[in-house]
Amino acid sequence: WPPSFYEDFASRIWLTYRSHYPPIRDHTLKSLEPPLVLRDDHAHLFPDLLSDRTQLSGASPPKPRWGWGGEKAWTNDTGWGCMLRTGQSLLANALLHLHISRDWRKPSQPSQTMEYATYVKIVSWFLDTPSPLVPFGVHRMALAGKDLGKDVGSWFGPSTAAGAIKTLVHAFPGSGLAVSVAVDGVLYESDVYAASNLAGVDSPQPSASPSFASILVLVNIRLGLDGVNPVYHDSVKKLFTFPQSVGIAGGRPSSSYYFVGYQGDHLFYLDPHHTRPRTPASLSPSPSAATIPNPLDPISSYYATAYSFSDLRTFHCERVRKMPLSSLDPSMLLGFLCRDENEWKDLRSRIAEVRGPNPILACTS
């Protein structure tokens, strides 16, 4: 593969099945401690905040479902979590583009730089623990899905994934992001502005309109009955040329993949169907950290040194895979990141330009 393409592909954050994590208990999302933005004055709380025990708020957890005292719990998501993981991947890469840039490339070694610390922080937001420092982990995603009607341990569809992402992002202003969800390929401008104008979003990007926060537009769409109708193939490929695109979560029936680009009539994708042991949340810097000069603030320094490079490598795919468009399931979730109002207006214009005789997206006020 051309080096520039391969470096780009290998830099995408890749979330897959994980195992041996703290149990996802059959509770509700509200039973977990609310997510927390890490600050310097939290340093003494690291051991408790990153604990692997389930964080419960309120008085007492729900009663067991069975009379003999048993309780449902899941310590891996193999076989049911692929759409959950591809939704995570789409969100993680949107956050990467927002907080660093679309041109960011995975470094060859750790560094004491703000950019590297920000990258590690974003990855840590998706670790497999119910810690309040992990706002988008599998525990919160699964329980957000349960609140939307999908039992923990059952397969998400694109609409559930979109709803879970919206719930979790809006519960964590530290993401610097708002979320708007569109259905049936119709983007309502009023919905986008309403979501972007939500109070409490700490956007890292300067905006031409201070009231317009950076927004992730998720579009739940179906492009056929049993497969993607061939009349839509060119339009699907065109979406990847939009600078706002952060990919597509979808795939074959009951098997979700994260699509990031195309070549001819094939789509490049990241496959979540690989089970790895979870990466534990780190309570202290890695052993090599003591030898690295430290020009960063305490929190950034913590993130820059908390995880080994071998741990971080498991969040990137080094094998390029592609799938023919004709194999796609017609139900999918499209993602577009608009960092400011001008980028939203540009997205709206691009959608209008590619409508043609078989439009898959439309914008309306």
N, C-alpha and C positions, 0 to 999 in steps of 0.2 A: 504494500500500500504506500502511496505517497506520504512522506514523513509528516507534512503539515496536516493531512487528513488523519493519520493515525494518532498523532499527538492530541488532536482535538477529540477524537473518539475516546481515547484512553483517559482523558481528563474529565469525562462526564461522571458524575457520582452515580453509583450503581448499588441499589438496595436489593437484597435477595432474601430468600428464606433464611432464618436463623434458628438455632436450637439451644437448649440448656439455658434459657433465660428465666428470670423470676416468673412465677406463674401469672398468667392473665386470669384473674378470678372473675367469676360471673357476676360482677357488680355493675355499677353504672359509672359513667365518666365523672360525675360529680363526687364519687367516692374517693377519687384521687386528689391529692393536694394540687391546687392550681399551679400552672407553670410560672416560673420565676426567671427574671432577667438577672444574671449574675453581676454583682457589683463588688467593688473592693472591700466593702464592709461585710461581705458574706464569707470571707476567706476562712474564718474560724468555724463556719458551718459546713465546709466541704464534706466531711465524713457523713453527716446526717443527710445532706442534700443529695449525695450521690449513692446513698445506701441502696442495696438491691432489695430490701424488703419493700413490700407494697405500701405506698403512702396512702393512708386512709384519712379522710377528714370527717368531721361530724362525730356522732356518738358511737354507734356500733355498726358493723357490717351487716348486710342482709343475712337472713337465716338460710341455712343450707336447704337445697331443693329436695333432698331426700331425708326420710325419717331416721335413717341410720347414721346421719351426721356427715355424709359425704358432700363434697362440693365440686362442681365442675371447675377445672383449671387447665390451662394450656401452656406448655413450656416450649413449644415450637409451632410454626405456622406452615409446615410442609403440607402441601396438598390443598390448602384453602386460602393462603395469604398472597397469591400472586398479584391480584389486582390491587390489594392493599400496598404491596411493595412497589408496583409500577407507579401508583399514585404518589407514594413517597419519593420515588426517583424524580418524577416530574416536578414536584414541589422543591426538592433539594437543589435541582439544577436551576430552577427559577430564582431561588435565594442566592445561589452562587453568582448568577448573572447580575442580580440586584446589588449585592454587597461588595462584589469584586468587579467583574466585568465578563462579558461574553468571550473576550479574548484571553481569559485566564487559562494557563496550562499547568498541569500537575508538575510540581518541581521534582528534581531528581534526588533531593535530599532535604531534610528539615532545615528551617532557617528561623532566625529571630527577627522576623519582619511582621508588620501588621497584616499584610496580605495573607501570609501563611497561617497566622493565628486565626484570622477570620475564616479561612477555609476549614481549619480543624474544628472551630466552634460550630460551623454549619453542619459538618458531619456528626458532631456530638449531639446535635439536636435530634438525631434519628437513631440513637442507640436503643438497645432493647432493654429498657428499664422503666419503671413507673416514676422515676425521680422527677421532681418538679423542674430540674434543669434540662429535661428532655421533653420538649413540648410536642414533638411529632413522632415519638417512638411507637412501636407496634402496640403497646398497651393502650395508649390513648387513641390510636387509629381504630383499633378493634372495638373499644368501648364507645367511641363516637359513632361507629357503624351500628352498634347495638341500639343506641338511642334513635337511629334512623330506621330501625326495624329489622336489621340483620343480626342474627345471633352470633356471638363469638364462635369461631370455628366454622362458619359458613362462608361461601365464596361471595365476595363483593362484586357487584356490577359497576359499570362506570358512574352511574348516578349516585350510588352510595359512596364511592370513592370521592367524588366531587363534593358531596355534602359533608363528609368527614373532614376533608381538607379545609373547607370553609369554616366549619365549627372550630377546628384547632387553631387556625391562623388568627381568627378574630378573638380567640381567647389569649393570644400571646402578642401584645403590641410590639414586643422586642423584635419581631420578625421584620418590622418595617414595611409590612405588606397588607393590602386588603384583597379580598376575593369576591368576584362576581361570578355566578353560575348561570349559564344560559342553556336552554333545552331546545331540542329539535332544530338546532342550527340557527336560531334567531337571537341576535344580540340586541337587547334593548338598551339604548343609550342612557335612559333614565335610571336603569338598574346599575349600570357601570358608575355613573356619577354618584348615585346614592351610596354605593359601597365604598367608593374612593373617598367620599367626604366624611366617613365615619370618624368620630373623635377617638383619640388615643393611639393612633398609628404613628410610630416613630420612624419616618421614612429617612433612609440614609442618602437619598438623592435630592439635590436641589430641584425645584419644580418651577416652571413658568407660572403655574397657578398654585399658590401655597395651600389652597384648600383641596387640591387634587393629590391624594396619596398614591404611591406606586401600587399598581393593582395587577393581580393575576386573574385573567379572564379564562374560565373553564367552560368548555362547550361540550355538552353531552349530545351525541348525534348518532343516528343510525342511517346507513347508506345502502340499504338493500334488505333482502329477506334472509337468505342462507349465506350470502357472501357479499362483498362490496360490488355493487353494480359497476361494470367496466366503464360506463359513461362518466363515473366520478374519479377514475384513476388519475387523470391529469390534474384535476383540482386538488386531490389529496397531496400530490407531489408538490404542487405550487405552494402549499401551506408552509413547507419547510424552507422556502426561500424568504419568507417574511422575517425581518430582523426580530420581531416580537415573539416568534415561535420558540417554545420550550419543549416541543415534542408532542407525541401522542401516546396515550396509554390505552392499549387494546390488544388485539391479537386473534388467535384462533378461539373457537368456542370453549369457554371455561378455562382458557389458558391465556393469561395476559402477558404482554411484552411491552417494553418501553421503546418506542421508535424515535430515532433522532435524526434521520436523514434518508436520502434515497440515491439510487444509481440505476438508471434505466427504469425498468418496471419492478425493481426490488427495493425494499426498505431496510435500512440498517437498524439493528435493535440490540437492546440489552435484555438478557434473559434472567428473570428472577428465580427460575426453577433450579437453584443450586443451594443446597442446605449447608451452612457453615456454622460452627459454634459462634455464639454471640461474642462481641467485643465488650468486655466489662467497662463500666464507667470508671475512669481513673481518679483515684483520690490524691495522687501526688505526681510530680513531674517524672518523666522517664529517667532511667539511670544515667543517660548521657547528658542530661540537662545541665548538670553542675559544671560541665566543661565548656558550655556555650556562653559567650558574653551576652548580657541581658540588658538591651536598651529599651525594653517595653514596659508598660504599666503592669502591675501585678496580675490582673485578670488576663490580659493578652499573653503575658509570659506563661501563665498556667496553661492556656490552650496550646501555645506553641511547643510546649514540652511534655504535655500530658500523655501522648500516645506514641507508641513506636511506629516507625515507618512501615514495618511489616503489617501492623494492625490496619493502618490506613490504606495499604495496598488492596485489602480485601473489599474496599468500597469502590474499586475501579476494575474495569474489564479490559483485559489485554488481547482478547480474541474477538475479531470482527466477525459478526454474523449478519446475514441478510435473508429476507423472506420475500417471496413473490407477492405482489399486491393481490393477486388472485386468491391467495390463501387466507386473507384477512377476514376476521369476523366483522360484520357490518356495524356492530355497536362499539363505539370508541369515545374516548375523552380527549379533546384537543386542549392544549394549553398555550396561552399567549401572555407574555409579561409586558406591561406598559409602565415604564418607570416614571413617566410624567404625562401631562395632558397632551403634549404634542405627539408623543408616541401612540397614544390612543387614537388621536385624529388620523395619524398616518395608517394605523391598522384599519380603521374604518374605510379609508380611501382604497387601500389595497384589496379589501374584501369586495368593495364595489367594482373594482377593475376586473376581477376574475369571476364575476357571476356567470356570464355566458348563458348558454341554453340549459345547462344543468347545474345550477348553483347549489353549493352545499352549505354556504353561510350567507346570512343577510343581516344588515344592521338597520334598525328602525328606532325612531324617537318615541 
